[in-house]
Amino acid sequence: MSAKKPTWRDVKKVLQQQEKDQLIGLVQDLHKLSTTNADFMHARLLDVDAVQSLAPYKKRIKQAIDPAQPWKQEVQLREGRKAISDYKKASGDMRGVLTLMVYYIQCGNDFTLDFGDIDETFYNSLCTMLDQVKKHLLAQDDRQLAAEFIPLLEHEFQRIDGQMGWVYPDEFGEQVAELCERFG
């Protein structure tokens, strides 16, 4: 019979018994352990400007979706989405989340425009991300926020219209048109 796997409750009990200096030391060790942990802590705890807070997440998205040397590294859509999810968990800042989602789409469009048509899975991922942007903007129902992001999406549509296959530009155009209609 194997031993029971430790859970968060087990860890929490131990943490509750720790002194402040021990907890700070633990957090410092986690910060040093990985750049992902450090980026999370910076986004969660520090009051830094959006550019600085988003930079490491944008870097991860760019490396995953539009690698510098695609013949050496495959596109990793899941890693790009994970960067967005990690930022959302760290900060909860909707403007930042939307910025990263639009950046994901931009990187995907850059990759296609540089290297030609990809595949259905790739375009489905971009459409899904665009749909998420649309859903967030509609849920927020904030005209200022929409006015910030809709022009970026319109620009992306102009870049890809007539340049790609897989009916991706058609879907993109429809989504952007819906947003324009809703927010004027």
C-alpha positions as CSV (number, residue, x, y, z in Angstrom):
1,M,0.0,0.0,0.0
2,S,1.4,3.4,-1.0
3,A,1.6,6.4,1.2
4,K,-1.0,9.1,0.8
5,K,0.2,11.9,-1.5
6,P,0.6,15.3,0.3
7,T,-2.0,17.9,-0.4
8,W,-2.3,21.6,-0.1
9,R,-3.9,21.1,3.3
10,D,-0.8,19.3,4.5
11,V,1.4,22.1,3.3
12,K,-0.9,24.8,4.7
13,K,-0.7,23.2,8.2
14,V,3.1,23.4,8.1
15,L,3.1,27.0,6.7
16,Q,0.8,28.2,9.5
17,Q,3.4,27.1,12.0
18,Q,6.3,28.9,10.3
19,E,7.7,32.3,11.5
20,K,7.6,35.3,9.2
21,D,11.4,35.1,8.3
22,Q,11.0,31.4,7.4
23,L,8.1,32.2,5.1
24,I,10.0,35.0,3.5
25,G,12.9,32.7,3.0
26,L,10.6,30.1,1.4
27,V,9.1,32.7,-1.0
28,Q,12.6,33.9,-1.9
29,D,13.7,30.3,-2.7
30,L,10.6,29.9,-4.9
31,H,11.4,33.2,-6.6
32,K,14.9,32.0,-7.4
33,L,13.8,28.6,-8.4
34,S,12.3,29.6,-11.8
35,T,11.7,32.7,-13.9
36,T,8.0,31.6,-14.1
37,N,7.7,31.9,-10.3
38,A,9.6,35.2,-10.4
39,D,7.3,36.6,-13.1
40,F,4.2,35.5,-11.2
41,M,5.4,37.2,-8.0
42,H,6.3,40.4,-9.9
43,A,2.8,40.5,-11.6
44,R,1.0,39.7,-8.4
45,L,2.9,41.7,-5.8
46,L,4.7,44.6,-7.5
47,D,3.1,47.8,-8.6
48,V,5.0,48.1,-11.9
49,D,3.8,49.5,-15.2
50,A,1.9,47.3,-17.6
51,V,4.7,47.1,-20.1
52,Q,7.2,45.8,-17.5
53,S,4.6,43.4,-16.0
54,L,3.6,41.9,-19.4
55,A,7.0,41.7,-20.9
56,P,8.0,38.2,-19.7
57,Y,4.6,36.8,-20.7
58,K,4.8,38.4,-24.1
59,K,8.3,36.9,-24.5
60,R,6.9,33.4,-23.7
61,I,4.0,33.9,-26.2
62,K,6.4,35.1,-29.0
63,Q,8.7,32.1,-28.4
64,A,5.8,29.7,-28.5
65,I,3.7,31.0,-31.4
66,D,6.3,32.7,-33.6
67,P,9.7,31.1,-32.9
68,A,12.7,32.8,-34.4
69,Q,13.9,29.6,-36.0
70,P,10.8,27.5,-36.8
71,W,12.9,24.9,-38.5
72,K,14.5,24.2,-35.1
73,Q,11.5,24.6,-32.8
74,E,7.8,23.7,-33.3
75,V,5.0,26.1,-32.7
76,Q,3.7,25.4,-29.2
77,L,0.1,26.8,-29.0
78,R,-0.5,25.4,-25.6
79,E,2.6,27.2,-24.2
80,G,1.3,30.5,-25.6
81,R,-2.1,30.0,-24.0
82,K,-0.4,28.9,-20.7
83,A,1.5,32.2,-20.6
84,I,-1.8,34.1,-20.7
85,S,-3.4,31.9,-18.1
86,D,-0.4,32.3,-15.8
87,Y,-0.6,36.1,-16.1
88,K,-4.4,36.0,-15.4
89,K,-3.8,33.9,-12.3
90,A,-1.0,36.2,-11.1
91,S,-2.6,39.6,-11.6
92,G,-6.3,39.3,-12.6
93,D,-5.8,42.5,-14.6
94,M,-8.3,42.2,-17.5
95,R,-6.6,44.9,-19.6
96,G,-3.3,42.9,-19.3
97,V,-5.1,39.6,-20.1
98,L,-6.7,41.2,-23.2
99,T,-3.3,42.7,-24.3
100,L,-1.7,39.2,-24.1
101,M,-4.6,37.6,-26.0
102,V,-4.4,40.1,-28.8
103,Y,-0.6,39.7,-28.8
104,Y,-1.1,35.9,-29.2
105,I,-3.2,36.6,-32.3
106,Q,-0.7,39.1,-33.6
107,C,2.2,36.6,-33.2
108,G,0.1,33.9,-35.0
109,N,-0.6,36.3,-37.8
110,D,3.1,37.3,-38.0
111,F,4.1,33.6,-38.2
112,T,1.6,32.9,-41.0
113,L,2.5,36.0,-43.0
114,D,6.2,35.2,-42.7
115,F,6.1,31.4,-43.4
116,G,2.8,30.8,-45.3
117,D,-0.4,29.0,-44.4
118,I,-0.1,26.7,-41.4
119,D,-2.8,24.2,-40.6
120,E,-6.4,24.0,-39.3
121,T,-5.3,23.5,-35.7
122,F,-3.2,26.6,-35.8
123,Y,-6.1,28.8,-37.2
124,N,-8.6,27.2,-34.8
125,S,-6.4,28.3,-31.9
126,L,-6.2,31.8,-33.2
127,C,-10.0,31.9,-33.8
128,T,-10.6,30.5,-30.3
129,M,-8.4,33.2,-28.8
130,L,-10.2,35.9,-30.8
131,D,-13.5,34.5,-29.5
132,Q,-12.2,34.8,-26.0
133,V,-11.2,38.4,-26.6
134,K,-14.7,39.1,-27.9
135,K,-16.4,37.3,-24.9
136,H,-14.2,39.3,-22.4
137,L,-15.0,42.6,-24.1
138,L,-18.7,41.8,-24.1
139,A,-18.7,40.7,-20.5
140,Q,-16.8,43.8,-19.4
141,D,-19.2,46.0,-21.4
142,D,-16.7,48.8,-21.1
143,R,-16.7,51.2,-24.1
144,Q,-13.3,52.5,-23.2
145,L,-11.8,49.0,-23.1
146,A,-13.5,48.1,-26.3
147,A,-12.2,51.3,-27.9
148,E,-8.7,50.3,-27.0
149,F,-8.8,46.8,-28.4
150,I,-11.2,46.9,-31.4
151,P,-8.8,49.0,-33.5
152,L,-6.0,46.5,-32.8
153,L,-8.2,43.7,-34.0
154,E,-9.3,45.7,-37.1
155,H,-5.7,46.3,-37.9
156,E,-5.0,42.6,-37.6
157,F,-7.9,41.8,-39.9
158,Q,-6.5,44.3,-42.5
159,R,-3.1,42.6,-42.3
160,I,-4.5,39.1,-43.0
161,D,-7.5,39.7,-45.3
162,G,-6.7,38.1,-48.6
163,Q,-3.4,36.8,-47.3
164,M,-4.3,33.5,-45.7
165,G,-6.4,30.4,-46.4
166,W,-8.5,28.1,-44.2
167,V,-11.4,30.7,-44.0
168,Y,-9.5,32.2,-41.1
169,P,-9.8,35.8,-42.3
170,D,-13.5,35.3,-42.9
171,E,-14.0,34.2,-39.3
172,F,-11.8,36.9,-38.0
173,G,-13.7,39.6,-39.9
174,E,-17.0,38.3,-38.6
175,Q,-15.9,38.4,-35.0
176,V,-14.5,41.9,-35.4
177,A,-17.7,43.1,-37.2
178,E,-19.7,41.8,-34.2
179,L,-17.6,43.8,-31.8
180,C,-17.8,46.9,-33.9
181,E,-21.6,46.6,-34.2
182,R,-21.9,46.1,-30.4
183,F,-19.7,49.0,-29.4
184,G,-20.3,51.3,-32.4
